[in-house]
Every structure is written in structure tokens, then in C-alpha cells.
Amino acid sequence: FEELPALSIAVQSEVVQTATNQRGDKPQEGDRRWSLMRRADGFFTHYEEVYIDLYDHGGGVDGYWTRSHASGLFDDAEAAMKDALGSLTWLDARVARIE
């Protein structure tokens, strides 16, 4: 039998737009950030991350960003943006409209 090569699909994404509600230079517990992405296959997606501050919880280290919301796939940036604005109430005042 001939061994077939493993199928590997790498999906590269390009950042279209970002936003955050972070105040100051350093993130604080509960801060959020959002990214609108264009995938290599032409679809669009967006996600939100929230900051977990381990230092405030006695961890002795700063903290990390973790994903708190992920969308599905959209045919265009406008549809992804509409979904983001409907899903993430803090986002509306922080992003420019896609035209």
C-alpha cells in the first residue's frame, strides 16, 4: 500500500479591524478586545477576548487574554460587523463603520 501524505489545511487570517475597551497602558481585569478577521478562504469572522488578571487573584503574574466570544463565518465584512455590533454591546461606540 502507498502511504498518502497527511492533509494539512492552514487557514491564515488578516486583521481587518480591532477595538478595545481598555483604559490606560496596561489591561485590567474584565477589559475586552475585539478583532474582525478576513480568512484566507475569503470568509470573515470576529471574536472577543477578555483579560483575566492573575495578579489580582494572588497569582503573582500579570494575567492573560482569553477568548470569550467567537462568531460563525460571514460572506463579507459588513455582515460580520453587523453580527458583532448585535452581540457585543460595548463595541458600538468603539468601531468605525465598514464601507
VENUR-V661927 format. One record per run of one state. SS is the DSSP state (alpha for helix, beta for strand, coil for the rest). FROM is the first residue (numbers start at 0). LEN is the number of residues. If there is no record, write none. Layout:
ss->SS from->FROM len->LEN
ss->SS from->FROM len->LEN
This chain:
ss->coil from->0 len->12
ss->beta from->12 len->8
ss->coil from->20 len->11
ss->beta from->31 len->8
ss->coil from->39 len->4
ss->beta from->43 len->10
ss->coil from->53 len->1
ss->alpha from->54 len->3
ss->coil from->57 len->5
ss->beta from->62 len->8
ss->coil from->70 len->3
ss->beta from->73 len->1
ss->coil from->74 len->2
ss->alpha from->76 len->11
ss->coil from->87 len->4
ss->alpha from->91 len->3
ss->coil from->94 len->5
